[in-house]
Amino acid sequence: MSKLPQEYVLVIDQGTSGTKASIVSSSAEILITHTEPLETRYTPEGYAEQDPEQLYESTIEAVGSVLNQCRQSDLKVTDIRSIGISNQRESFLLWDEDGEPLTNVILWHCKRSIQICERFKEHEPKISEITGLRVDPYFSGTKLRWVLEHEEKVREVYERGEAFFGTVDTWLIYLLTGKKSYTTDQTNASRTLLFDIRHLRWSDELLNLFKVELIQLPEVLSSDSIFGTTDLNRLLPASVPITGVLGDSQAASVGEGLFEAGDTKVTMGTGSSLMVNTVDHVKSSSGLVSTICWSTKDKTSYGLEGIIVSCGSTLTWLIEEMKFVSNVREIDSIAESTCDSSPVSFIPALGGLGAPYWNRKATASFQGLRFGVTKEKMVRAVVESYPFILHDIIMSVKHDLQNADICLKADGGMTNSGITMQLISDILQTEVFVDRRKESSTIGAALFSFLGNGLLTLSQLKDMAKNSKYTVYRPKQNEKLIASYDLWKKRMQSRRSE
């Protein structure tokens, strides 16, 4: 290993499919990384959960592996200055006064609260005004209400005022600090349907509306605050501060340099999130949500977000459930060699539809199947569906921001698919910049950890963003793709009216 910079942080990037730990330098270089897989449990009803103890164990195992690699290199464990956290958003769990879980981790894409959402639909204008969000199972609040209505033992603890609510960052911080710190950051709190994003506090009005006013809630801090100290379950020789805590999409926003109004990125992982920094709070009228893009002790920067529920998970379904192909490379190969999907369209609603359609009851389907349609056409239709829905989100952004120019940066696992990135560029007729570092959420949490521990300033973070290296996809004229989009759009509009 070459001579290393002098300052490092360790970042825990806790995602839906696994937990990754990384050592990152103050020049935003990932030096060592390791990922532990994490199992998700699905039920026929659409419930999605993870074991909270397994989630924590995967964190400790990933961290332990990275620290062992440190000891085998010329990087000293004692040079780690702080711990940053990037985490899957909206997922949450409840635990009791002793820190024993009362529930599994209920995941962001779990659909158990569809019926409860229907009950609160009439309150959506008020809920949206306070939180910037929509009444949808994607967000935590309605699923918390579901738990209290369906889990008697949990309800008994809640009624005693002894049930503690936490998003994934809160759970990790709580355990890593020996159960001493019960905190979250503003970006994670803003995804719960319980947080007032303008006044930056839990909303008593919404706690009463959802009838969860007896729940214990963590202290909400800016992302660059000190959330506690930890020796990582004695893996470090001495405790270091936990600072630089953000939801994964917001962490990726920092990693992609979204510091000025109009800066835009799309993260393509299990699900997908397009975020545009608006600096000030902007209310969407076209199917986006308002949220907190990032926050420091001195400033809260807002954003508009378009959420796509199924992204990489759709390809996993194509491989593991449909058995159409054996791996992602085969999907890319088929999509590249098949010039269009006509007459087939794929409605990408395996987990319902997010922005800009917001149809939680929608189901995925192939449209236009008939004799002569090949598997290759169907695979191509699946690949095209993501660029198509991303196109519609971008059009919503332009509507809300009065046709602002969009410079699109991209990160996440699906950026490895050259055909997908080219299709996005073609349908949007704009350049797409793919960060060559790939791990933008890890980089973002690391940068804010350096900000929190005082080793970097916000001005330095902005300067570093200007020096990022990108692979650029430039738009080509693709008449067949436009025809496929027009057919897909017609079928999507038909589905919306159902």
C-alpha positions as CSV (number, residue, x, y, z in Angstrom):
1,M,0.0,0.0,0.0
2,S,1.3,3.5,-0.9
3,K,2.0,6.1,1.7
4,L,-1.3,7.1,3.3
5,P,-2.7,10.5,4.2
6,Q,-2.6,11.4,7.9
7,E,-6.2,11.5,8.8
8,Y,-8.9,8.7,8.5
9,V,-12.4,7.9,9.5
10,L,-14.2,4.6,9.6
11,V,-17.6,4.7,7.9
12,I,-20.5,2.2,8.6
13,D,-22.7,2.1,5.5
14,Q,-25.7,0.0,6.7
15,G,-27.8,-0.8,3.6
16,T,-30.8,-3.1,2.9
17,S,-28.7,-5.9,1.3
18,G,-25.7,-5.7,3.6
19,T,-23.5,-3.7,6.0
20,K,-20.3,-2.2,4.7
21,A,-17.4,-0.8,6.7
22,S,-14.7,1.4,5.1
23,I,-11.7,3.3,6.0
24,V,-11.7,6.7,4.2
25,S,-9.0,9.3,4.1
26,S,-9.4,13.0,4.4
27,S,-8.8,13.2,0.6
28,A,-12.0,11.2,0.2
29,E,-10.2,8.0,-0.9
30,I,-11.6,4.6,0.3
31,L,-8.6,2.7,1.4
32,I,-10.1,-0.5,2.9
33,T,-13.6,-1.9,2.7
34,H,-15.6,-5.0,3.6
35,T,-19.3,-5.9,3.3
36,E,-21.3,-8.4,5.3
37,P,-24.5,-9.6,3.6
38,L,-27.8,-9.2,5.4
39,E,-31.0,-11.3,5.1
40,T,-34.4,-9.8,4.4
41,R,-37.5,-11.7,5.3
42,Y,-40.5,-11.3,3.0
43,T,-44.0,-12.6,3.5
44,P,-46.8,-13.0,0.9
45,E,-48.6,-10.0,2.4
46,G,-45.8,-7.8,1.3
47,Y,-44.1,-7.4,4.7
48,A,-40.3,-7.0,4.7
49,E,-38.3,-7.2,7.9
50,Q,-34.7,-7.8,9.2
51,D,-33.5,-9.1,12.5
52,P,-32.2,-6.2,14.5
53,E,-29.6,-8.3,16.3
54,Q,-28.3,-9.7,13.0
55,L,-28.1,-6.2,11.6
56,Y,-25.9,-5.1,14.5
57,E,-23.8,-8.3,14.3
58,S,-23.2,-7.7,10.6
59,T,-22.0,-4.2,11.5
60,I,-19.5,-5.5,14.1
61,E,-18.3,-8.3,11.7
62,A,-17.8,-5.8,8.8
63,V,-16.0,-3.4,11.2
64,G,-13.8,-6.2,12.6
65,S,-12.8,-7.3,9.1
66,V,-11.8,-3.8,8.1
67,L,-9.8,-3.3,11.3
68,N,-8.0,-6.6,10.8
69,Q,-7.0,-5.4,7.3
70,C,-5.7,-2.2,8.8
71,R,-3.4,-4.1,11.1
72,Q,-2.0,-6.0,8.2
73,S,-1.2,-2.7,6.4
74,D,0.7,0.4,7.3
75,L,-2.4,2.1,8.5
76,K,-2.7,2.4,12.3
77,V,-6.0,1.7,14.0
78,T,-5.1,4.5,16.4
79,D,-5.2,7.0,13.5
80,I,-8.9,6.6,13.1
81,R,-10.4,9.9,14.3
82,S,-14.1,9.3,14.2
83,I,-17.0,7.0,13.0
84,G,-19.4,8.1,10.3
85,I,-22.7,6.3,9.6
86,S,-24.8,6.1,6.4
87,N,-27.9,4.0,6.7
88,Q,-31.0,2.7,5.0
89,R,-33.7,5.3,5.5
90,E,-37.3,4.9,6.7
91,S,-36.7,1.5,8.2
92,F,-37.3,1.4,12.0
93,L,-37.8,-0.8,15.1
94,L,-39.0,-0.5,18.6
95,W,-37.2,-1.6,21.8
96,D,-37.8,-1.5,25.5
97,E,-36.1,0.3,28.4
98,D,-33.5,-2.5,28.6
99,G,-32.7,-2.2,24.9
100,E,-34.4,-5.4,24.0
101,P,-36.1,-5.3,20.6
102,L,-39.9,-5.3,20.6
103,T,-40.1,-5.7,16.9
104,N,-37.9,-6.7,13.9
105,V,-36.5,-3.9,11.8
106,I,-39.5,-3.0,9.6
107,L,-38.1,-2.0,6.2
108,W,-38.7,1.0,4.1
109,H,-40.4,-1.0,1.3
110,C,-42.7,-3.0,3.6
111,K,-46.3,-2.5,2.6
112,R,-48.1,-3.6,5.7
113,S,-49.7,-0.2,6.4
114,I,-51.6,0.3,3.1
115,Q,-55.0,0.2,4.7
116,I,-53.9,2.6,7.5
117,C,-52.7,5.0,4.8
118,E,-56.2,5.0,3.3
119,R,-57.6,6.1,6.7
120,F,-55.2,9.1,6.9
121,K,-55.5,10.1,3.2
122,E,-57.8,13.0,4.1
123,H,-55.1,14.4,6.4
124,E,-52.4,14.3,3.7
125,P,-52.4,18.1,3.0
126,K,-51.6,18.9,6.6
127,I,-49.1,16.0,6.9
128,S,-47.4,17.1,3.7
129,E,-47.2,20.7,4.9
130,I,-45.4,19.7,8.1
131,T,-43.2,16.8,6.9
132,G,-42.8,17.4,3.1
133,L,-43.8,13.8,2.6
134,R,-46.9,11.9,1.4
135,V,-49.1,9.4,3.2
136,D,-47.5,6.2,2.0
137,P,-46.2,3.0,3.5
138,Y,-42.8,3.9,2.3
139,F,-42.4,6.2,5.3
140,S,-42.3,5.1,9.0
141,G,-45.2,6.7,10.7
142,T,-48.1,4.7,9.3
143,K,-46.2,1.4,9.9
144,L,-45.6,2.5,13.6
145,R,-49.4,2.9,13.9
146,W,-49.8,-0.6,12.3
147,V,-47.5,-2.1,14.9
148,L,-49.5,-0.6,17.8
149,E,-52.8,-1.8,16.4
150,H,-51.6,-5.4,15.6
151,E,-48.9,-6.3,18.2
152,E,-50.6,-6.5,21.7
153,K,-47.4,-7.1,23.6
154,V,-45.8,-4.0,22.0
155,R,-48.9,-2.0,22.7
156,E,-48.7,-2.8,26.4
157,V,-45.1,-1.6,26.6
158,Y,-46.1,1.5,24.6
159,E,-49.0,2.3,26.9
160,R,-46.6,2.3,29.8
161,G,-44.5,4.9,28.0
162,E,-41.6,2.4,27.7
163,A,-41.4,1.8,23.9
164,F,-38.5,3.4,22.2
165,F,-38.6,4.3,18.5
166,G,-35.5,4.4,16.4
167,T,-34.4,4.4,12.7
168,V,-31.4,2.2,11.8
169,D,-28.9,5.0,12.7
170,T,-30.4,5.4,16.1
171,W,-30.3,1.6,16.8
172,L,-26.6,1.4,15.8
173,I,-25.6,4.5,17.8
174,Y,-27.5,3.2,20.8
175,L,-25.7,-0.1,20.8
176,L,-22.3,1.2,19.8
177,T,-22.3,3.7,22.7
178,G,-23.2,1.0,25.2
179,K,-26.9,2.2,25.3
180,K,-25.8,5.7,26.4
181,S,-26.8,7.7,23.4
182,Y,-30.4,7.9,22.0
183,T,-30.1,10.2,19.0
184,T,-30.8,10.5,15.3
185,D,-29.9,13.1,12.7
186,Q,-32.2,15.5,10.8
187,T,-32.1,13.7,7.5
188,N,-33.3,10.4,9.1
189,A,-35.9,12.1,11.3
190,S,-37.3,13.8,8.2
191,R,-38.3,10.4,6.7
192,T,-40.6,9.3,9.6
193,L,-43.8,11.3,8.9
194,L,-43.4,12.6,12.5
195,F,-40.9,15.4,12.0
196,D,-41.5,19.0,11.3
197,I,-38.8,19.8,8.6
198,R,-39.3,23.6,8.9
199,H,-39.1,23.9,12.6
200,L,-36.7,20.9,13.0
201,R,-38.5,19.1,15.8
202,W,-40.8,16.2,16.4
203,S,-44.4,17.3,15.6
204,D,-46.8,17.0,18.5
205,E,-49.6,17.6,16.1
206,L,-48.7,14.5,14.0
207,L,-47.9,12.4,17.1
208,N,-51.4,13.1,18.2
209,L,-52.9,12.5,14.7
210,F,-51.3,9.1,14.4
211,K,-52.1,8.4,18.1
212,V,-48.4,7.6,18.9
213,E,-47.9,10.4,21.5
214,L,-46.6,8.0,24.2
215,I,-43.7,6.7,22.0
216,Q,-40.2,7.6,23.1
217,L,-38.3,9.5,20.4
218,P,-34.6,10.2,20.0
219,E,-33.0,13.6,20.3
220,V,-32.5,15.0,16.8
221,L,-29.1,16.6,15.9
222,S,-27.5,18.0,12.8
223,S,-25.5,15.5,10.8
224,D,-22.2,16.9,11.8
225,S,-22.9,16.7,15.6
226,I,-21.2,14.4,18.1
227,F,-23.7,11.6,18.6
228,G,-21.7,9.8,21.3
229,T,-18.4,8.0,21.6
230,T,-17.6,4.3,20.9
231,D,-14.8,1.8,20.9
232,L,-16.8,-0.3,18.5
233,N,-17.5,-3.1,21.0
234,R,-13.8,-3.0,22.1
235,L,-12.5,-3.4,18.6
236,L,-10.7,0.0,19.0
237,P,-8.1,0.6,21.8
238,A,-9.9,3.8,22.8
239,S,-13.3,5.5,22.2
240,V,-13.7,7.9,19.3
241,P,-16.6,10.2,18.5
242,I,-19.5,9.2,16.2
243,T,-20.1,12.1,13.9
244,G,-21.2,12.4,10.3
245,V,-24.6,10.6,10.4
246,L,-27.0,10.7,7.4
247,G,-29.6,8.7,5.6
248,D,-27.9,6.9,2.7
249,S,-29.4,9.0,-0.1
250,Q,-28.5,12.2,1.7
251,A,-25.0,10.9,2.4
252,A,-24.7,10.2,-1.4
253,S,-25.9,13.8,-2.0
254,V,-22.9,15.0,0.0
255,G,-20.6,12.5,-1.7
256,E,-21.8,13.8,-5.1
257,G,-21.2,17.4,-4.0
258,L,-24.8,18.7,-3.8
259,F,-24.0,21.9,-2.1
260,E,-25.6,24.5,-4.3
261,A,-29.1,25.0,-5.6
262,G,-29.9,22.9,-8.6
263,D,-27.2,20.3,-7.9
264,T,-28.8,16.9,-8.7
265,K,-27.9,13.2,-8.2
266,V,-29.6,9.9,-8.6
267,T,-28.6,6.9,-6.4
268,M,-29.4,3.5,-7.9
269,G,-29.3,0.7,-5.3
270,T,-32.0,-1.7,-4.1
271,G,-34.3,1.2,-4.5
272,S,-33.6,4.6,-6.1
273,S,-33.6,8.2,-5.1
274,L,-33.2,11.3,-7.2
275,M,-32.3,14.3,-5.1
276,V,-32.0,18.0,-6.2
277,N,-30.7,20.5,-3.7
278,T,-33.1,23.5,-3.4
279,V,-31.3,25.1,-0.5
280,D,-34.6,26.6,0.8
281,H,-37.7,24.6,1.4
282,V,-39.7,24.0,-1.8
283,K,-43.1,22.4,-1.9
284,S,-43.7,20.1,-4.9
285,S,-46.9,20.2,-7.0
286,S,-45.9,17.3,-9.3
287,G,-45.4,14.2,-7.2
288,L,-42.0,14.8,-5.5
289,V,-41.4,15.0,-1.8
290,S,-39.7,17.8,0.1
291,T,-36.9,16.7,2.5
292,I,-33.7,17.7,4.2
293,C,-30.7,17.3,1.8
294,W,-28.1,17.7,4.5
295,S,-27.6,19.7,7.8
296,T,-24.8,21.2,9.8
297,K,-24.9,23.0,13.1
298,D,-25.0,26.3,11.1
299,K,-27.3,25.4,8.2
300,T,-30.0,23.1,7.0
301,S,-30.2,22.6,3.2
302,Y,-33.4,21.3,1.7
303,G,-34.1,19.3,-1.3
304,L,-36.8,17.8,-3.6
305,E,-36.7,14.0,-4.0
306,G,-38.2,11.5,-6.4
307,I,-38.4,8.0,-5.0
308,I,-38.4,4.8,-7.1
309,V,-39.3,1.9,-4.9
310,S,-37.8,-0.9,-7.0
311,C,-34.5,-0.5,-8.8
312,G,-31.7,-3.1,-8.4
313,S,-34.3,-5.3,-6.6
314,T,-36.1,-5.6,-9.9
315,L,-33.0,-7.1,-11.6
316,T,-32.6,-9.4,-8.6
317,W,-36.3,-10.5,-9.1
318,L,-35.6,-11.1,-12.8
319,I,-32.6,-13.4,-11.9
320,E,-33.8,-15.2,-8.7
321,E,-37.5,-15.4,-9.1
322,M,-38.2,-15.4,-12.8
323,K,-35.0,-17.3,-13.7
324,F,-34.8,-15.4,-17.0
325,V,-31.1,-14.9,-16.6
326,S,-28.3,-16.0,-14.3
327,N,-26.6,-12.7,-13.5
328,V,-26.6,-9.0,-14.1
329,R,-24.0,-9.2,-16.9
330,E,-26.4,-11.4,-18.9
331,I,-29.1,-8.8,-18.4
332,D,-26.9,-6.1,-19.8
333,S,-25.8,-8.3,-22.7
334,I,-29.3,-9.1,-23.7
335,A,-30.4,-5.5,-23.4
336,E,-27.5,-4.3,-25.6
337,S,-28.1,-6.9,-28.3
338,T,-31.9,-6.3,-28.4
339,C,-32.6,-3.0,-30.1
340,D,-36.0,-2.3,-28.5
341,S,-38.7,-3.8,-26.4
342,S,-41.6,-3.3,-28.7
343,P,-44.4,-4.5,-28.4
344,V,-43.6,-5.2,-24.7
345,S,-43.6,-2.8,-21.8
346,F,-42.8,-3.5,-18.2
347,I,-44.6,-1.7,-15.3
348,P,-42.0,-1.6,-12.6
349,A,-44.2,-1.8,-9.6
350,L,-42.9,-4.8,-7.7
351,G,-43.1,-2.7,-4.5
352,G,-45.8,-0.4,-5.7
353,L,-45.2,2.9,-7.5
354,G,-43.4,5.8,-5.9
355,A,-42.8,9.2,-7.5
356,P,-44.3,10.7,-9.5
357,Y,-47.3,8.3,-9.5
358,W,-47.6,7.2,-5.9
359,N,-49.8,4.2,-6.3
360,R,-49.1,2.0,-3.3
361,K,-51.5,-0.7,-4.6
362,A,-49.9,-1.0,-8.0
363,T,-48.4,-4.3,-9.1
364,A,-45.8,-5.1,-11.6
365,S,-46.8,-6.5,-15.0
366,F,-45.6,-7.1,-18.6
367,Q,-47.9,-5.4,-21.1
368,G,-48.2,-6.3,-24.8
369,L,-47.3,-10.0,-24.5
370,R,-48.3,-12.2,-27.5
371,F,-47.1,-15.0,-29.6
372,G,-43.7,-14.2,-31.0
373,V,-42.5,-12.1,-28.0
374,T,-39.1,-13.4,-26.9
375,K,-37.5,-13.5,-23.5
376,E,-35.0,-11.0,-24.8
377,K,-37.8,-8.5,-25.5
378,M,-39.0,-8.9,-21.9
379,V,-35.6,-8.4,-20.4
380,R,-35.1,-5.3,-22.5
381,A,-38.5,-4.0,-21.3
382,V,-37.4,-4.4,-17.7
383,V,-34.1,-2.5,-18.3
384,E,-35.9,0.3,-20.2
385,S,-38.5,0.8,-17.4
386,Y,-36.0,2.4,-15.0
387,P,-34.8,5.1,-17.4
388,F,-38.5,5.8,-18.3
389,I,-39.6,6.4,-14.8
390,L,-36.5,8.4,-14.0
391,H,-37.4,10.6,-17.1
392,D,-40.8,11.3,-15.6
393,I,-39.3,12.3,-12.2
394,I,-36.9,14.7,-14.0
395,M,-39.9,16.2,-15.7
396,S,-41.5,16.7,-12.3
397,V,-38.3,18.4,-11.0
398,K,-38.3,20.8,-14.0
399,H,-42.0,21.6,-13.4
400,D,-41.4,22.4,-9.7
401,L,-38.2,24.4,-10.4
402,Q,-39.6,26.2,-13.5
403,N,-37.5,24.3,-16.1
404,A,-34.2,24.5,-14.3
405,D,-31.3,23.0,-16.2
406,I,-30.4,19.6,-14.7
407,C,-26.8,18.3,-14.5
408,L,-27.3,14.7,-13.5
409,K,-24.8,12.8,-11.4
410,A,-25.3,9.1,-10.7
411,D,-24.0,6.6,-8.1
412,G,-24.9,3.2,-6.8
413,G,-24.5,-0.4,-8.0
414,M,-26.6,0.0,-11.2
415,T,-24.1,2.6,-12.6
416,N,-22.0,-0.5,-13.5
417,S,-24.6,-1.2,-16.2
418,G,-23.3,0.8,-19.2
419,I,-26.5,0.1,-21.2
420,T,-28.7,1.5,-18.5
421,M,-26.7,4.6,-18.1
422,Q,-26.7,5.2,-21.9
423,L,-30.5,4.7,-22.0
424,I,-30.9,7.3,-19.3
425,S,-28.8,9.8,-21.2
426,D,-30.7,9.1,-24.4
427,I,-34.2,9.4,-23.0
428,L,-33.3,12.5,-21.0
429,Q,-31.2,13.9,-23.8
430,T,-28.6,15.1,-21.3
431,E,-25.2,14.1,-20.1
432,V,-25.0,11.7,-17.2
433,F,-22.0,11.9,-14.9
434,V,-21.1,8.6,-13.1
435,D,-18.8,9.0,-10.1
436,R,-15.8,6.7,-10.6
437,R,-15.5,6.2,-6.9
438,K,-18.9,4.4,-6.9
439,E,-19.4,4.5,-3.1
440,S,-20.9,8.0,-2.8
441,S,-22.9,7.3,0.4
442,T,-19.7,6.1,2.1
443,I,-17.8,9.2,0.9
444,G,-20.6,11.5,2.0
445,A,-20.7,10.1,5.5
446,A,-16.9,10.3,5.7
447,L,-16.8,13.9,4.6
448,F,-19.3,14.9,7.2
449,S,-17.5,12.9,9.8
450,F,-14.4,14.9,9.0
451,L,-16.5,18.0,9.2
452,G,-17.8,17.0,12.6
453,N,-14.4,16.1,14.1
454,G,-13.0,19.5,12.9
455,L,-10.5,18.2,10.4
456,L,-12.3,19.7,7.3
457,T,-14.5,22.7,6.8
458,L,-17.7,22.9,4.6
459,S,-15.7,25.2,2.2
460,Q,-13.1,22.5,1.8
461,L,-15.8,19.9,1.2
462,K,-17.2,22.1,-1.6
463,D,-13.7,22.4,-3.1
464,M,-13.2,18.7,-3.0
465,A,-16.5,18.1,-4.9
466,K,-15.2,20.1,-7.8
467,N,-12.3,17.7,-8.3
468,S,-14.3,14.5,-8.5
469,K,-13.7,12.2,-11.5
470,Y,-16.6,11.1,-13.7
471,T,-17.4,8.7,-16.5
472,V,-19.6,10.7,-18.8
473,Y,-22.5,9.3,-20.9
474,R,-23.5,11.6,-23.7
475,P,-27.0,11.5,-25.4
476,K,-27.6,9.8,-28.7
477,Q,-30.7,10.0,-30.9
478,N,-32.7,6.9,-30.4
479,E,-36.0,6.9,-32.1
480,K,-36.9,3.3,-31.1
481,L,-36.3,4.2,-27.5
482,I,-38.7,7.2,-27.8
483,A,-41.3,5.0,-29.4
484,S,-40.9,2.4,-26.6
485,Y,-41.3,5.2,-24.0
486,D,-44.4,6.6,-25.6
487,L,-46.0,3.2,-25.5
488,W,-44.8,2.6,-21.9
489,K,-46.2,6.0,-20.9
490,K,-49.6,5.3,-22.4
491,R,-49.8,2.0,-20.5
492,M,-48.6,3.7,-17.3
493,Q,-51.4,6.3,-17.6
494,S,-53.9,3.5,-18.2
495,R,-52.7,1.8,-15.0
496,R,-53.0,5.0,-13.0
497,S,-56.7,5.2,-13.8
498,E,-57.4,1.7,-12.4
